[in-house]
Amino acid sequence: MENFLRATQAAVLDNEAKTLAAKMGLGHVSLLQRANPDNDAHHLTIEHLFGILLHSGDMRPLETLAGEFGFELVAKQAPKPQELTKSMISVGKEFADLTIAVHSALEDGHVCQFDKSTIRREISHIRESLDVMDASVRAA
């Protein structure tokens, strides 16, 4: 917990506390007090943490929190939108590939590890192509 609180304080201190506080609708002294882990009376809420992350773009608190639970924070790459028709064709193709993979796996009545791996790979392709479709719809 200490590392998380220190990372949050560093995010505030390293990102122009006055500007950050103004964006969050707080006084900068109030933000500094709330983010100070040495202040026993500080009360940093989840809304404050969200504001710090949102307005500073500094993900150190989130990275530290994830690390304390054994996870690693990795930024997701936003998919590039395509022409809507092309995106729809891609989604359809991926669903067809999944259908073929499932039918092939079921032919002998036994779904082995290789079959499961193939099906899961096709499912991930569908997710990726749906993400592109979503970006394409937003861009249209």
HELIX and SHEET records of a PDB file:
HELIX    1   1 GLU A    2  LEU A   13  1                                  12    
HELIX    2   2 ALA A   17  MET A   24  1                                   8    
HELIX    3   3 HIS A   28  ALA A   35  1                                   8    
HELIX    4   4 ILE A   46  SER A   56  1                                  11    
HELIX    5   5 ARG A   60  GLU A   68  1                                   9    
HELIX    6   6 LEU A   84  LEU A  106  1                                  23    
HELIX    7   7 GLN A  113  ALA A  139  1                                  27    
END                                                                             
